[in-house]
């Protein structure tokens, strides 16, 4: 009987332990509660980036309403207000539930902001979308850097212009942008591609919208210069600008005076087109198929068929939304930060039907391939009949990856 009593006691203790352990696991969902910070520019500087953050809020809710997304913006004049930009980004780490911070576009100061975040909260994932700082630099503090593929696109934009019958390519920028490694390398690639396809390459300079002239002054300059440029380079010239604010006046004048526009620096049917065409897209907001159809119809009506292109889905919008979604997937343990298949899963969620391609960034000076910086691009869509150009399937010649 004594032995039986001891055995029963052991069994009761074991059962009690199992139930207690089960109850403990049931009560553990506190670890599932987390927040994700999204930092973008304002509507005036980068509306698409901001709308992508709003798409995440629409799905997951804002922190102030009991959701998981905390959206903040950096100053329009971020070059002169870098300390404020850093403070805005780092401030997100004060939230004890914050588990990831996404900055799109990652303007100057983001590297330092990520460094400060990692010092106080090494558990926070730091994702950079479209870095303005050199990729080898921001890669030292970011868990993931995701930029448009300036190498492949440098070649493919010129190739597309050649396919459309262009004989000249005009690149419009300013010293600040040309000091970025990504943009200076792309210019070198574009020039080399023009040489390959027998096209003339031209560099033009326009005012920096963050300078004293502001956005209005920079846009007025473009409005006044385009007619002269068309007269000088001809109607078979394709134009490209590196700044969002320059895009709308450039499109407006090209529609009136002639010339081609393959795609924006950060492509989107919303990038410059609504303003240049006088379109109200309120009813179509968030529906990119409807947006593209409306923009394309207006382009054709103004005689711009087969002269103007874009990506079917906004790059800025997708970048904010997809990197935010990727961060959520990583926090939940469903994805890894630098797994390309996991990354495409997040992008495809917001761009059904569009083809993407990309690869890890390769340093042209050292030949070393990055482990956490990815270059991506979407197929080019030419409005008015040509449609998708199949660029996501084109093999870019290897020599362009080492041009600098």
N, C-alpha and C positions, 0 to 999 in steps of 0.2 A: 504493500500500500504506500509505503514511504517513497519507494522508487517511482510509483505511478504518479504520486502527488508532485514530485520534482519534475517529471516529464511533462505533466499538464501545465505546470508553472512556466516551464521553458517555452512551450507552445504558445501560451497566452502572451508571454513577453514578445515573442517573435511576431505574432499577429498584430500586437499593439504597435510594434516598431514599423511594420509595413503600412498600417493605416496612418500612423503619424507622419511617416515619410511621404506617403501619397498626398496627405492633406497639405504638407509643406510645399510640394511641387505644384499643387493646385493653386496655392496662394502666391505664386511667384511672378505673375505677369507684370510686376513693377518694372522688370528689366526690359519689357517690350515697349515701354513708353519712352519715346524719344522725339527730338525736334531736329529739323533740317533748315539751315539758314541759306537763303538765296540772295546774292548781292548783284544788282544790275545797275545800269545807267537809268536816267530818267526818260520820260516820253520824248523830250526834245532832242536828246542825243542818241538814244538807241531803243526805240519803242518796241521793236520785235523782241529784244532780250527781256524787257519788262513783261510783255504779254505772255511769254513762256513761263515766267514765274507765276503769273496769274492763273495759268492753266493748271499748275500744280496746286495752287490754293483752291481752285474750283473742285479739284478731285479729293484733296486731302485736308482742306480747311486751314485757316490761319491760326497761329498759336493763340492770338487774343480771343478767338472764338472756340477754343478747345481743340483745334486741329494741330498739325505737326509742322507746318511751313511758316517760317519767319522771314518775310521779305523786307529788305532795306535797299536804299539806293545811295550811290556815291555822288559827289557834286558834279555838275556839268563841267566846271573848270577844274577837272581833276589834276591837271598838271601843276597848277598853282596852289591847289588845296590837297596836297598829297598826305599831309598829316591827318586831315579830316577823313580822307579816304581810308587810311590805315586804321584810324580809330573806329570807323563804322564797321569795318570787317572784323577787327579784333573784339569789338564789343559783343558780338554774337556768342563768343566763348564764355561770357559771364553767366549764360543760361546753363544751369547744371544738367539739363536734359538735352543740350545740344550735342549731336553726334556727328554732324557733317556740315561743312560750309562750302558752298559753291559760289564762285565769283565769275560772272559772265557779263561783260568782257573783263578779263583780268588786266586792268589798267595798271600803270606804274604805281608801285607801292604794295601790290598784292604779295610779292615775294616776302617782303618784310612783315606784312600782316600775318601771313601763314607761319613765319618763323616765330612770331610772338605767340600765336595760338598754340603751336606745338610745344612751346616752353611751358605754358600754363596748363594745357590740356592735350597731351600727346594722344589721347584716345579719339580725338576729333579727326575725321577724314577731311582733307582739304583738296577740293577739285577746282582746277582753273580752266575756264572756257575762253578760247581766243585770247591768249596772253599777248599783251603789248610789250612785255619784257622778254628778253632773249630766252628761248626755250631751255638751254643748258643752265641758265641762272634760276628760273622759277622751278625747274625740276628738282632743285636741291631742297625745297621746302614743301612742294605739293606732292600729294599721293598720286594724282593723275592730272596731266595737262592734255587738253584736247583742242587742237587748232585746226583751222581749215588747211587743206593740203596745198601749201604754197608752191611746193615742188611740182606735183602732178598737174595742178591747175595752171601753173605758169606755162606749161607746155600745152595743155588741153584748150585753154582759152584762145591761144594763138592758132592752134590747129583748127578749131571751130570757125574762127574768123576767116581763115584761108578757105575752108569748105564753103563758106557763104559768099566767097568772091571778094573779100577785102584785100586791098593791096598795101594798106598802111595801118599801123597800130599806134595810137597816141595814149601814153601813160601820164596821168595827171596826179601829182602828189605835192609834198612839201618836206623840208629838211627833217622835221621831227619823225615823220613816218619812215623816211628813207634811212634813218639811223637804226631802225629795227632790223635785226638780222633776217627775219622772215621776209620782210618786204624788199630789202636790198637784194637778197638771193633770188626772189621771184622776178625782179626786174632783169637780173642777169640771165635767168632762164628764159624769160619772154624774148629778150633780145636775141639769144641763141636760136630760139625757135623761129623767130622772124627770119633770121639768116637762112635757116633750113628750108623754110617755105617761100623764100624769095620776096619777103615783105619788108617795107621800110618801117623802122622803129623810131619813135619820137618821144622824148621826155619833155613834158611841160610842167611848170610850177604854178600852184595856186595858193592863196593865203590859208594858213592853218586856222580852222574855226575856233581853236582854243586861244588864239592870239588876241591882240587888242582890237582887231576888226570884228571879232565875234562871228557867230554863225551867219548873221544877216550880211555882213560885209563879204564874207567868203562866198556866199551864194550869189551875191550881186556880181562879183568878179566873174564867176562862171557864166552867168547870163549874158554878160557883155562880151566875153571872149569867144564863145562857141561859134557865132556867125563868122568871125575872122578865121577861126581854126578850120571850119568847113571850107571856106574860100581858099585857104592855104593848102590843106591836105586832101581835099576832094570828098565827094559823097560816098566813096568806097572805103573811107577810113573808119576803123573801129576805135571806140574810145573807152577808156577804163580809168576810174578814179579810186583812190585808196581810202577816201573818207565818206561816211554816211551822209553828212550834211551837203556835200557837193553833188550827190547823186540826183536829187530831184531837179535842180536847175539844169543839170547836164541832159537828163532825159527830156525835159520840156523843150529844150532848144534843138536837140537832135531830131525830135519828132517834127519840128517845124522846118529845120534847115537841111536835113539829110544826115547820113552817117549811121553807123551801127553801134550797138551796145550788146555785147555777148552776155555778160552777167555782172552783177555788182561785186565789190570786194567781199561783202558778206551777203550772199544772194538771198532774195526773197521777192515774191510778187508784191509784197508790201513796201519794199525798199525803194522809195522815191516815186514809184508808179502812181499811187493814188493822188498825190499832190500834183504831179506833172500832168495827169489826165483829168484832174478835177472830179475824182470819183468819191462817192460816199459808200463806204463798205461796212457801215454799221450793221446792216442786216446779215451780212456774211461773216461777221467776226468769228474767228476760230474755225471756220469751214474753208480750208485751203483749196479744195476743189472748186468751190463756188467763187472764191476770191480770184483764183487763176482764170477761170472762165470769164469773169467780168472784166478783168484787166486785159485779157487777150482780145476780147470783143472790142474794147475801146481802142486798143493798139491798131487793130485791123481797120476800124472806122476812120482812123486818122492817117491811114496810108503807111503804117509801119510794119506790115506783115513781113515776116522772115528777116527783120532787121534788129529785133529786140528779144533778149533772152533773160532767163532767171533760173532759179531752182524752184521746182513745183511747190516745195515746202520751205518756209523761211528758215534760214540757217540760224539766225539769232534766237528765234522762237524755239526751234528744236533743241538748240544747244542748252538753253536754260532748263527746258522741260526734261530733256533726256538725261542730262547730268544730275538733275535733282532726283529723277526716277532711279537712275543707276546708284546714287548714294543710298536711297531707301532700300534697294535690293541688296546692297552690300551690308548695310546695317542689320538687315534681317537674316543674313547668312546665305542668301540665295544667289549672290554673284560675288566675283572677285574684282577689285578696282581695275586691274590692268589686263583682264581677260577680254580679248577683242570680241569674242562671241557674246559674252555677257553685255558688253558695251553696245553692240549692234541690236541686241534684244531691246534695250531701252530706247534706242533711236527709232527702231522700226515701229514701236508702239505709237509714235507720233507722226510717222510718215508712211502710211500704208500705200504700197504700190510703187514707191520710189526706190531706186537702186543706190546703194552706198558702196564706197570703196575706201581703202585707207591702209596705213602701215605705221609702224613705229618710226619716229623721227631719227634720221641719221645725221650726225654732225659732219658737215662737209670738210672741216679742217682735220678732224681726227679719224673719220670713218667709223666712229663708234656709234652703234645703234642704241637709242635710249630704251630703258625698261619701263618708263612710266609716262612718256610723252607720245601721243598718237596724232597723226595727221589724217584728216578725213575729208571726203567730198561726196557730193550727190551729183547725179547725172544732170547735164545742162538741158534746159527746155527752151527751144526757140519758138516764140509765139507767131501764129499766123499760118501754120501748115506744116512746118518741119517737125515740130514736137520734140521728143527726146532724141538727143544726138548720139546716144550709146556710149558716152564718154566713160561711164563707170566700167565698161568692158574693154576699153582701149589700153593696150600695154604701153606704158610710157618708156621710151628708150632709156636704158640704164645710165647713159652718159649725163643725163640731166640731174641725176641725184647727187652728183659731185661738183656741179657748177656753183661757184660762189663769187 
